[in-house]
Amino acid sequence: MADTPPVCDYEGSDYQTTFWDQGGRAYEDQAEAIALRRMLPASGRMLLELGAGAGRNTPRYTGYERIVLLDYSRTQLAQARARLGDSPRYVYIAADIYKLPFIDALFDGATMIRTLHHMAEAPKALAQVRRVLTPGANFILEFANKLNLKAILRYWLGRQKWSPFTLEPVEFVALNFDFHPKGIRQWLLALGFRIEKTLTVSHFRMGLLKRLLPASFLAALDGLAQPSGALWQLTPSVFVKACLASKDGTASKPASDNILDWLRCPECTTHPLSDQGDHLECPDCGSRWAFRDGIYDFREPLP
């Protein structure tokens, strides 16, 4: 396949520990949990968790029968596996989001939380998500918002060169992007999604407030303010619930329980792959993909 955009790689990172567990992010974590509860369906068949990391959010997807945790970092997935275990409910896959190793129309749900901001070509990534979703599927997307109040004030005071009001993404640090809410909506609508709900999240992401007030209290206040996302989006984080439209209103048939029936070669798109025990092999292009320590690795083919 053609070269894909650069990927932000958390391989070897202790991100879960340093950023979430010990980084003073309890308020943000609890506020995001409230947003997810408001957006998740009561039940579902198969969920694709894009940018699953160490599985911070995975236990919150209680309504889904199977969950595929996808991340580019094997390190993060190994941490998720250590946390969640080897239940058949969970499948761990290391892969490039621009080359998802799944057949079309496989999942009836997907989430992408704190992940899109690493996408240099976000529309391409979103198109891959759309490809693997069934008609009527739910997609919960969180994105970093360039139209946040702090960015607006900095721009008006001349302390920031880029405008928060333009639709194009801004790369403020290498492979870290903020997006305009209208730009996100335009991309989703162009792909055939219908926007069902928008929530503003992390209204109180300020160091002083987090030091003075308990995380649970701030999260509860945040929960009260989140529905304002239907009117305006001025917070650093925005959650969107989108539904993939169905032209004829028919639902796709349930996926097989056999994981091999889900997968295709990310190099040439051939399906199915051949199970060779410690790796999967593409019968067409010959690419071999490692399977070790409970993780399918589709990042680079084996030599």
C-alpha positions in Angstrom: 0.0 0.0 0.0 1.0 3.6 -0.4 3.0 5.3 2.3 0.9 6.5 5.2 1.2 9.6 7.3 3.6 9.7 10.3 2.4 8.0 13.5 2.8 9.1 17.1 4.4 6.1 18.8 4.1 5.6 22.6 6.3 2.5 22.5 8.2 2.2 25.8 6.2 5.0 27.3 4.8 5.0 30.9 2.1 7.4 29.8 -0.6 5.7 31.9 1.4 6.0 35.1 3.0 9.5 34.6 0.0 11.3 32.9 -3.1 9.6 34.4 -2.2 7.7 37.6 0.3 10.2 39.0 -0.2 13.3 36.8 -3.1 15.0 38.6 -5.6 14.1 35.9 -8.3 12.6 38.2 -10.8 15.4 37.3 -10.3 15.0 33.6 -10.7 11.2 33.8 -13.9 11.5 35.8 -15.3 14.2 33.6 -14.6 12.0 30.5 -16.3 9.0 32.2 -19.5 11.1 32.6 -19.4 12.1 29.0 -19.0 8.5 27.9 -21.9 7.3 30.1 -24.1 9.9 28.3 -23.1 8.7 24.9 -22.6 5.0 25.0 -25.5 2.7 23.9 -27.0 0.3 26.4 -25.7 -2.6 24.5 -23.7 -3.5 21.4 -22.0 -6.4 19.7 -18.5 -5.4 18.8 -16.6 -2.2 19.8 -13.4 -0.9 18.2 -11.5 1.2 20.8 -9.0 3.2 18.7 -6.1 4.5 20.6 -6.9 2.2 23.5 -3.6 2.8 25.2 -3.3 1.0 28.5 -7.1 0.3 28.7 -8.0 3.3 30.9 -11.5 3.6 29.4 -12.1 -0.1 28.4 -13.9 -1.1 31.6 -16.4 1.7 30.9 -17.7 -0.1 27.7 -19.9 -2.4 29.7 -22.7 -2.9 27.1 -20.5 -4.4 24.4 -20.0 -8.2 24.0 -16.6 -8.0 22.4 -14.0 -5.1 22.5 -11.0 -4.8 20.2 -8.3 -2.7 21.8 -6.2 -1.1 19.0 -3.1 1.0 19.6 0.1 1.5 17.7 2.2 0.8 20.8 2.7 -2.8 21.9 3.9 -1.4 25.3 0.5 0.2 25.9 -1.4 -2.9 24.8 0.7 -5.1 27.1 -0.2 -2.8 30.0 -3.9 -3.1 29.0 -3.6 -6.9 28.9 -2.0 -6.9 32.3 -4.9 -4.8 33.6 -7.8 -6.5 31.8 -6.6 -10.1 31.4 -7.1 -12.6 28.6 -10.8 -12.8 28.6 -12.2 -13.7 25.2 -14.1 -10.5 25.4 -10.9 -8.5 24.7 -8.8 -8.7 21.6 -5.5 -6.8 21.5 -4.2 -5.4 18.1 -1.2 -3.2 17.4 -1.8 -1.4 14.1 -1.6 1.8 12.2 -4.9 3.6 12.2 -4.4 4.6 8.6 -4.2 0.9 7.6 -6.7 -0.8 9.8 -6.4 -4.6 9.4 -10.1 -5.3 9.4 -12.7 -6.3 6.8 -15.4 -3.7 5.9 -18.5 -3.2 8.1 -17.3 -5.3 11.0 -18.0 -3.2 14.1 -21.3 -1.7 15.4 -19.5 0.7 17.6 -16.2 2.6 17.8 -14.5 5.1 20.2 -11.6 7.4 19.7 -10.7 9.2 22.9 -7.6 11.5 23.1 -6.3 10.0 19.9 -7.3 12.2 17.0 -5.0 15.0 18.1 -2.1 12.8 17.0 -3.5 12.4 13.5 -1.5 14.5 10.8 -4.2 13.6 8.3 -7.3 13.2 10.4 -9.8 12.8 7.5 -7.9 9.7 6.3 -8.0 8.2 9.7 -11.7 9.0 10.0 -12.4 7.4 6.6 -10.7 4.2 7.9 -13.0 4.2 10.9 -16.0 4.7 8.7 -15.0 1.8 6.4 -15.0 -0.8 9.3 -18.3 0.3 10.8 -21.7 -1.3 10.0 -24.7 0.8 8.9 -26.2 2.3 12.0 -23.0 2.0 14.1 -22.2 4.5 16.8 -18.9 6.4 16.8 -17.9 8.4 19.9 -15.1 10.8 19.0 -13.2 13.1 21.3 -11.0 15.9 19.9 -8.8 18.7 21.2 -10.6 21.9 20.4 -8.7 24.9 18.9 -11.7 27.1 19.6 -11.3 26.9 23.4 -11.6 30.0 25.5 -7.9 30.1 26.5 -6.8 30.1 22.9 -9.3 32.8 22.0 -8.1 35.1 24.8 -4.4 34.5 23.9 -5.1 35.3 20.3 -6.9 38.5 21.1 -4.1 39.5 23.5 -1.5 39.0 20.8 0.2 36.1 22.7 -0.7 33.5 20.0 -0.1 33.8 16.3 -2.6 31.2 15.0 -6.2 32.0 14.9 -8.6 29.7 16.8 -11.4 30.8 14.4 -10.1 29.2 11.2 -11.2 25.7 10.2 -7.8 24.1 9.5 -6.1 22.1 12.3 -3.2 23.7 14.1 -0.1 21.6 15.0 1.1 23.3 18.2 3.7 20.6 18.9 5.0 17.9 16.6 2.2 15.5 15.9 -0.1 17.2 18.3 -3.1 18.9 16.7 -6.1 21.0 17.7 -9.2 21.0 15.6 -12.1 23.4 15.0 -15.5 21.9 15.9 -17.0 22.9 12.6 -14.2 21.3 10.7 -14.8 18.0 12.6 -18.5 18.1 11.8 -17.8 18.7 8.1 -15.5 15.7 7.9 -18.0 13.4 9.7 -21.0 14.6 7.6 -19.0 14.1 4.4 -18.3 10.5 5.4 -22.0 9.7 5.9 -22.2 10.2 9.7 -25.1 11.9 11.5 -24.2 14.0 14.5 -26.4 12.9 17.4 -24.9 14.6 20.4 -22.1 17.1 21.2 -20.7 17.6 24.8 -18.1 20.0 26.0 -15.7 18.5 28.5 -13.0 19.7 30.9 -14.5 23.1 31.6 -12.4 23.5 34.7 -9.0 22.3 33.4 -7.1 24.9 35.5 -4.3 24.0 37.9 -5.5 26.4 40.6 -9.0 24.9 40.6 -7.7 21.4 40.6 -5.5 22.1 43.6 -8.3 23.8 45.6 -11.3 21.6 44.8 -11.8 17.8 44.9 -11.7 16.1 41.5 -15.1 14.5 42.1 -16.7 17.9 42.8 -15.2 19.5 39.7 -16.2 16.5 37.6 -19.8 16.8 38.9 -19.8 20.5 37.9 -18.4 19.5 34.5 -21.2 17.0 34.1 -23.8 19.8 34.6 -22.1 22.0 32.0 -21.4 19.3 29.3 -24.8 19.6 27.5 -23.9 23.2 26.6 -22.0 21.6 23.7 -25.2 21.5 21.8 -25.0 25.4 21.7 -21.3 26.2 21.7 -17.9 24.6 22.1 -15.3 26.6 24.0 -13.7 23.9 26.2 -10.3 22.2 25.4 -12.0 18.9 24.9 -15.2 18.1 22.9 -17.0 14.8 22.6 -19.1 14.0 19.5 -21.5 11.0 19.2 -22.1 10.2 15.5 -24.2 7.5 13.9 -23.3 6.0 10.5 -26.3 6.4 8.3 -27.9 3.4 6.6 -29.4 3.9 3.1 -31.9 1.1 3.3 -32.2 0.8 7.1 -31.1 -2.8 7.1 -28.6 -4.1 9.7 -25.6 -6.2 8.8 -25.3 -9.8 10.0 -23.4 -10.5 13.2 -19.7 -11.1 12.9 -18.2 -14.5 13.3 -16.7 -15.5 16.7 -13.5 -16.5 14.8 -11.0 -13.6 14.9 -9.5 -14.8 11.6 -12.8 -13.9 9.9 -12.4 -10.3 11.0 -8.9 -9.6 9.7 -7.4 -8.7 6.4 -3.8 -7.9 5.3 -3.0 -4.2 5.8 -0.6 -4.3 3.0 -2.7 -5.7 0.2 -6.2 -6.0 1.8 -6.4 -9.8 1.2 -8.8 -11.7 3.4 -8.7 -14.2 5.1 -5.2 -14.6 6.5 -3.6 -18.0 7.3 -3.0 -18.8 11.0 0.5 -20.1 11.4 0.5 -20.2 15.2 3.0 -17.5 16.1 2.0 -15.4 13.1 -0.6 -14.8 10.5 0.3 -15.0 6.8 -1.2 -13.3 3.8 -1.8 -15.9 1.1 -1.5 -13.2 -1.6 1.4 -10.9 -0.9 3.2 -13.2 1.6 3.3 -10.7 4.4 3.6 -12.2 7.8 2.2 -10.6 11.0 3.4 -11.6 14.4 1.2 -12.9 17.2 2.9 -13.0 20.5 2.0 -12.4 24.2 -1.6 -12.2 23.2 -1.2 -9.3 20.8 -1.7 -9.3 17.1 1.0 -7.0 15.6 0.1 -5.4 12.2 2.5 -2.5 12.4 5.2 -4.0 10.2 5.4 -7.4 8.5 8.0 -9.9 9.8 11.2 -10.1 7.8 
